[in-house]
Structure formats: C-alpha cells, structure tokens
C-alpha cells in the first residue's frame, strides 16, 4: 500500500486544527455558563 505522505500530513493537520477549535468552543461555552452562575449568585 502506497501512502502519499503530503496528503496524510495535510489531513492530520486539518484534523488537529478542527479538534483544537472544537475544544476551544467547548471551553468558551463552559466559561460563559460559569460566569452567568456567578453573576446570579451575587445578585441573589
């Protein structure tokens, strides 16, 4: 089986980039929810 290393490198780069973006988005959502919870606790 012949692998084109350039295509494989490009694919892996895209996968790593997309995983990083997805994990960053999850952290933003978690941070936003925590901020809302803290804000509600202060005003309660």
N, C-alpha and C positions, 0 to 999 in steps of 0.2 A: 504494500500500500504506500503510495507516494503522497506525502503531505507538503502542501505549499506553505512554508513557514511564514511568508509575508501575510497571507490571508489569515492564518492562525493567529499571528501576532495582532493583527487588526481586530479580529473577532474578540480575542481575550481583552484587548484594550477597551473595546466597547462594553463588554460585559462588566468589567471592573468599574468603568465610569458610571454605568447605569445603576449598579449596586450602591455605589457611593452616593449618588443622587437620591435614591430611594431611602437609604438610611438617614440621610440628612433631612429629608422631608418628614420622616417619622419623628425625628428629634425636635423639629420645629413645632409639630402638632402637639407633642408631649409638653414642651415648654409653654406653649400657649395655654394649654389646659391647666397647668400648674399655676401660671400667672393669674388666670381667672379665679381659681380656687383660693389663692392667697388674697386676692382683692376682695372676694366675697367674705372671707373670714375677717378681714379688717373692718368691713362695713357692717358686720352682723352684731 
